[in-house]
Each structure stands twice: as C-alpha cells, then as structure tokens.
C-alpha cells in the first residue's frame, strides 16, 4: 500500500492541466502554420486565382517567389505553353513567363535561366484539377536594395502591385 496515494493523483492532474494549458496556447503542441498571403489576384477564367505567399531576397543576389495557384473553377487549368515566356518553346509545362516589374526603376525582371535556357522555376507541370491547388515557385535576379515593393505578373492573371519583398 502506498504511503501517499493522493500524491500520485495530484501529480497526474497537474501534468494533465499543464498539457491542456500549453496545447491550447500552441506552446507545447505545434499547430499547422498557414502562410501569410502577400497578394492575391483573379485569373482570366472564373474561379481561378493566385496567392503570393513569399517574395524574399536570398543569397546570391536573387529573389524567390512562391505562390499558390487555386482552381475553384469547373475545368482543369492546363500549363502547356500558357505560362511560359512568349515565343519560347523551352517553357512547355513551366511558369517561365512569370516576371517582376519595378515601375519606379523602369525595369522588368525575368525568371533566371540556366545554361540550357531552362527557367529556375516550377517545371514538369501538367494541370491543376478543378477544386484543387498547386504550390509554384520561381527565382529572379534581385532588384536594388532600395526596392522594397514590386509588381508580380503571372500570365493570364491580373498584375499584383506593391508586393513587399522580405529579407
């Protein structure tokens, strides 16, 4: 027989209370983090939109763009050449036509390309099914350090002005 049986019960209650307290505040149990939306715009087709979740300066004098293409429409969104740089046959099933515009500096930034002229961006894309979404990315040369906001242009979507560039 235990000398202090109430002590075991009290410790159990204390541990359970602490778990409940910390988990409800997100301190102990990790809560899924949804990305902040920096900008959003509608596409040419009803029910299709994009959400920019990251535009960040990174090492090597580059900027990473991450966005989500959301298809709440009734038809698939096919890539093919639709999101490539105009007139380029190498951009099949890529988002190589995405670009940034610094209106104040009067400069357009195209997706970085490798020695074979392939974009440093999402590639091998087929389609975004109806009622689904796809995470996409592209890498650009960084604008000058004094440029803090820029326009993001994605083919077949309205331009998104004043998107903040983070560090």
N, C-alpha and C positions, 0 to 999 in steps of 0.2 A: 504494500500500500504506500502511495506517495505521501510525503510529509506535507506538501502544499499543493493540493490538486487544483485549487483556484488559480495558481500562478500560471499553469500551462494554458488554461482557458483565457486568462488575461493577455498573455503574450500572443496567442493566436488572434484575439480580437484586435490587438494593437497592429499586428502585421497586416491583417485584412483591411483595417481602416487606412493605414498608410498606402497600401496598394490602390485602394479606391480613390483616395485623395490625389495621389500622383498621376494615376491613369486618367482621371477626369481633367486634369490640368495639362496633360500631354508631357509631363516631366519624366515619367518612367517608361511609358509605352509610346513608341514612335507613331505618330499619326501620319497618314499619307499626305504629302505636300503637293498641292496643285500649283502649277506655275502661274506667276502673275502675268496678266495679259498686258503687253505694252501698247498694242494697237490691234485693231480688227477692221476688216472691210469685207464687203459683199462681192461676190463674183458676178459674171455676166449672166449665169444661169441661176434661176430661183433656188434657194435652199443651200447654196454653196458659199462658204466664206472661209477666210483665213484668220488666224490669230497669231500675232508675233509674240513669242514668249521669251526671246533673248536676242539682243543685238549688243555684242560685247567685244571690246578691244582685248586681244590676246597677244601672246608673244609672237615675234616675227613680223611685227608691223601689219597685222591682219585684224579683221573683224569677222566674228562668227554670227551668222543669222540663223535662228531656229524658229520655225513656225509650224503650225498645225493646220492642215487643210481639212475642213469639216464638210462632209457631204450629207446634208439633211434632205437633199432632193430625191427625186424618184428614179433618176438614172445614174449610172456609174460615171465618174469623171475619169476619162482616159488621158494618159500623158502623151504618148507618141511624140510628135514634134511640137505640140501645143504650148509647152512651157520652155522650149529651147530658144536659143538666140536666133533671131530671124535669119533665114537663109543658110543656117548651119545644119548639115546632115549628121554631124557628130553628136548632136544633142538629143538624139532619139531616146525617149523614156528618161529624160533628166529634167532638172529645173534650171538649166544653164542660162535661160533668158531672164532670170531674176536680176535686178540691178538696184543700186542705190543712187540717189541724186542729192548733191549738196547744192541747193539753189543759190545760196549766198555766194559760194565759191565758183558757181557755174561749172560744176564738174560732175560727170557721170562715172560711177564705179561699177565695172563688170565683174562677174564671178571670176576668180583666179582659175587659170588653166595650167595643166601640166605640159610637159614637152610634146605630148601627142595631141595637144589641144583639147583634152577632155577636161570638163569642169571639175573643180573641187567642190562638189555638191552631191546631193542625193542622186543616185543613178540606178539603173535597172528597174525603174518603176513601171508598173503596168496600169493599174487603175485604182481609184478609191471607190469602193462599192457604196451603193445607196445606204444611207443611215449609218455611215462609219466615218472614221477619221484616219489621218496619216501624219506622222511626225516627219518633217523635212528640214534640211539644213543646206547652207551654202557659205563659202568663205570668200571674203573680199579683201582688196588692199585697204588698209586703214586710211581714212581721211586725216587731215592735220589734227593735232591735239586740241585745237581751239573749237573744232566742230563737235558740238555736244548732241545735236539732233539732226536727223537726216530723213529723207523721204525713201520709203521702201516701195519698189514697184515689182509686182508679180504679174506676169502675163495673164490676161483675162479677169483681173481684179482691179478695183479702183485703187489708185495710189494711196498710200498711208503717209501723211505728212507729219513732221516733227516727232519722229520716233526717237526716244532717248538712247544714246549709246552709253553703255555702262563700262566700267573698268574692271 
